[in-house]
Amino acid sequence: MTKHDGTYTRQQCPLPPKIKIVVKEWAEAGYPSVNRISITPITRTLLNYWFNQEDSPFYKCQQEAIETLIYCYEILNKPNLSGLYKLFAPSHLEQSYHLKKITTGKFPEYCLKMATGTGKTWVLAMALIWQYFNAVKGQDKRFTKHFLVMAPGIIVYKRLLDSFFGKEDMKGKRNVNKSDYYQEFFFPEGYKEDFMKLRKLTKEDITPNMEITEEPFVLITNWHRLNFNVKKKKGTKLSDAIYYGFSDEDESLTETFKSLLIANQDLMIFNDEAHHVHESYGEDEKVWQESINLIFEKLKAEYGEANITQIDFSATPFETKQNKVIYFPHIIYDYDVIQAMNSKLVKQIFLETRNELTIDDLDKVDMQLRSKLIKINLEKEDI
């Protein structure tokens, strides 16, 4: 699907509109079985608790996003990208700019495209909670209880810390009672206490020779910490090349990160502001994705198979080539700036230069709303 305006040609991902039709019908019918495949009782409990109450705090787009993810993961049995295209957009398999990525993906990768201000962080929280309880409470091996939450830079990293640990006060201390993960609206009765047992780690908590166990954990860090040095001698396997490009004095810390991430057979990666990783012109950022691929290979070599899924979040999941805006091929849900403005989810839209490239029909937004759109220019290091 290609759109044009006077300056850019936009190559849209074909998956979201096709998936949305199917998921909408499924959700409105009350999440029934499809081809004899059902969501788990725990998943149904969570969905009903989150969205079937009059005082639900969630936006419709947040509900649609998590429902889409659950449908792909449980009903479709978490297909890789090639599987999704065969189901929803088979004609695009031969003509896509991203053909190599679509056909060679080693594990499921899904991208949720949601405009700035529409609550991606809460969707991340719901996804983590859904996975954790199905793995721990439901003892279902399809799900994961070990999580890696990635940020591209310090601002997003601090925002994620706010979500997990509460915002800092004037003295730099955090009140966990005010964190997202302490709020009652995320947890049905009896769930919250169990979730508090999840080990929550930041990059500052990773120290040389720290104890590595099988207990469930979530690690919040910057993707720079996972910039493995994949340059290798001839004949060396990629799975043996997992080392950071840090100085020799950081080697023990490197080994700790590596040991933690490959200590268990399952890992779900939540990648916030994911366009920083996938941009083809950002070679340093591409190393991050290569590092995740190496983790997968290492786990597969150790266990015979690896239960890894990558969930990307971004308002602008595309790369630019000359005068083309090419959206990532693994977008499964799309809630764009125009929809956010028309739904009046936010009073103002802070539209940075990159985000502006996603808009080709701003004239569809009424003048009053357009007056609340504020353009800003963020440099990469500001994110």
C-alpha positions, -999 to 999 in steps of 0.1 A, spaced: 0 0 0 16 32 -11 6 68 -5 19 100 -21 21 136 -13 41 164 -28 74 154 -12 74 118 1 61 84 -11 49 63 18 51 26 17 26 14 43 27 -20 61 -3 -40 47 -9 -60 79 -27 -37 103 -59 -30 84 -64 -67 76 -56 -79 111 -78 -52 126 -109 -65 109 -104 -100 122 -95 -89 158 -124 -64 160 -149 -91 151 -133 -116 175 -132 -91 204 -168 -79 199 -180 -116 199 -164 -120 234 -131 -136 225 -145 -170 212 -125 -200 201 -111 -198 166 -106 -231 148 -108 -248 182 -81 -226 196 -90 -205 227 -73 -180 249 -63 -192 283 -86 -187 313 -60 -163 328 -60 -142 296 -98 -141 296 -98 -130 333 -74 -102 326 -92 -89 295 -126 -89 313 -110 -71 343 -93 -45 322 -121 -37 297 -155 -49 309 -159 -24 338 -176 9 336 -147 28 352 -120 12 330 -91 38 327 -79 25 294 -82 41 260 -99 22 232 -67 21 213 -49 5 242 -75 -22 243 -73 -28 206 -35 -30 208 -33 -56 235 -62 -76 219 -43 -76 186 -11 -89 203 -30 -116 223 -48 -127 191 -16 -131 172 1 -148 201 -26 -172 214 -51 -177 186 -26 -177 158 1 -194 179 26 -165 176 36 -169 139 67 -153 127 65 -125 101 64 -149 71 34 -167 87 16 -134 93 20 -124 57 8 -158 44 -23 -153 64 -31 -117 59 -11 -103 29 3 -131 7 5 -109 -23 30 -87 -6 55 -115 0 71 -111 -34 70 -73 -38 79 -61 -3 110 -39 2 115 -59 34 113 -94 17 145 -106 33 134 -97 68 99 -112 63 112 -145 51 142 -150 73 129 -139 107 141 -163 134 115 -156 160 82 -137 163 86 -99 161 55 -76 164 53 -39 163 26 -17 178 24 17 161 8 41 185 9 79 183 28 98 210 5 104 240 -18 74 234 -4 52 262 21 28 248 36 24 283 4 10 297 1 -14 268 36 -26 276 25 -31 312 -6 -51 302 15 -73 279 41 -80 306 14 -88 332 -5 -111 307 27 -130 299 39 -133 335 7 -147 349 2 -172 321 37 -184 326 38 -184 365 2 -188 376 -9 -209 346 24 -228 342 20 -225 304 53 -229 286 41 -210 256 45 -178 277 75 -161 292 85 -150 328 118 -133 319 116 -99 303 140 -74 288 127 -38 285 148 -16 262 151 21 258 172 40 232 184 68 255 183 83 289 150 101 287 130 71 276 150 50 302 139 73 330 103 72 318 104 34 320 118 37 355 90 60 364 65 34 352 81 5 371 93 22 403 74 55 405 86 90 397 115 106 415 107 132 442 128 163 448 153 141 467 157 117 439 138 89 457 111 68 440 77 59 456 68 24 442 33 29 455 28 54 427 43 33 400 21 19 372 26 -16 384 12 -9 418 -22 4 405 -52 -17 412 -67 -14 378 -40 -37 363 -47 -66 387 -77 -87 393 -82 -98 430 -54 -119 442 -30 -111 413 -12 -81 426 5 -98 455 19 -125 432 32 -99 407 52 -82 435 74 -113 435 87 -105 401 124 -95 404 128 -60 389 163 -51 378 178 -19 362 211 -17 344 225 -3 377 216 -35 395 238 -56 372 271 -62 389 300 -86 382 295 -120 397 259 -113 407 238 -144 414 220 -157 383 189 -179 390 158 -192 372 135 -168 391 113 -145 370 128 -111 363 124 -80 343 155 -61 333 151 -24 323 181 -10 304 194 10 274 200 -8 242 236 5 243 242 -21 270 235 -48 245 257 -36 218 275 -69 214 307 -69 194 298 -92 166 330 -88 147 346 -122 148 375 -142 136 370 -163 105 354 -196 114 339 -184 147 302 -190 152 280 -160 157 266 -176 189 301 -175 204 307 -138 196 284 -123 222 306 -96 237 300 -59 242 322 -34 225 333 -21 258 368 -19 273 385 -49 288 378 -37 323 341 -41 316 344 -78 306 330 -92 338 300 -69 336 295 -80 300 296 -116 311 269 -109 338 246 -94 313 251 -122 289 247 -149 316 214 -133 328 198 -132 294 208 -167 283 202 -184 317 166 -194 308 149 -207 277 123 -179 275 127 -142 270 103 -115 259 119 -83 246 99 -50 249 116 -24 227 105 11 234 109 38 207 119 9 184 126 29 153 160 37 168 170 0 165 156 -7 130 167 24 111 189 10 83 212 40 82 220 37 119 248 11 119 254 13 157 217 7 162 216 -23 139 241 -40 161 215 -41 188 192 -62 167 221 -84 158 228 -89 195 192 -101 201 196 -125 172 228 -138 189 209 -144 221 184 -164 202 211 -185 186 228 -190 220 196 -202 236 187 -225 207 222 -241 209 218 -246 247 182 -258 248 174 -270 213 148 -243 210 142 -208 223 110 -191 234 118 -155 223 94 -129 212 102 -92 204 75 -65 208 84 -31 194 67 1 203 69 32 182 49 62 170 72 64 139 82 28 129 97 36 95 130 42 77 136 69 51 152 62 18 157 93 -4 122 106 -7 105 74 5 90 67 40 91 29 43 72 14 73 85 -16 91 70 -48 79 61 -62 113 35 -36 123 4 -55 135 -15 -25 150 -16 11 138 -31 40 157 -17 71 141 -15 108 149 -47 117 129 -67 92 149 -53 104 182 -61 140 174 -96 132 162 -103 111 193 -91 140 215 -70 117 236 -45 144 243 -49 182 245 -18 188 225 3 167 201 40 175 203 50 166 168 88 161 162 102 163 127 103 125 122 67 121 134 56 148 109 66 124 81 38 100 90 11 126 82 -3 128 46 -38 138 54 -36 166 81 -63 184 62 -87 158 76 -82 172 111 -104 201 120 -87 235 124 -93 237 162 -74 205 167 -47 215 142 -40 246 163 -30 224 192 -3 206 172 31 218 183 61 211 162 94 204 179 128 191 167 143 164 188 178 152 182 186 115 186 205 120 218 175 138 234 155 106 232 
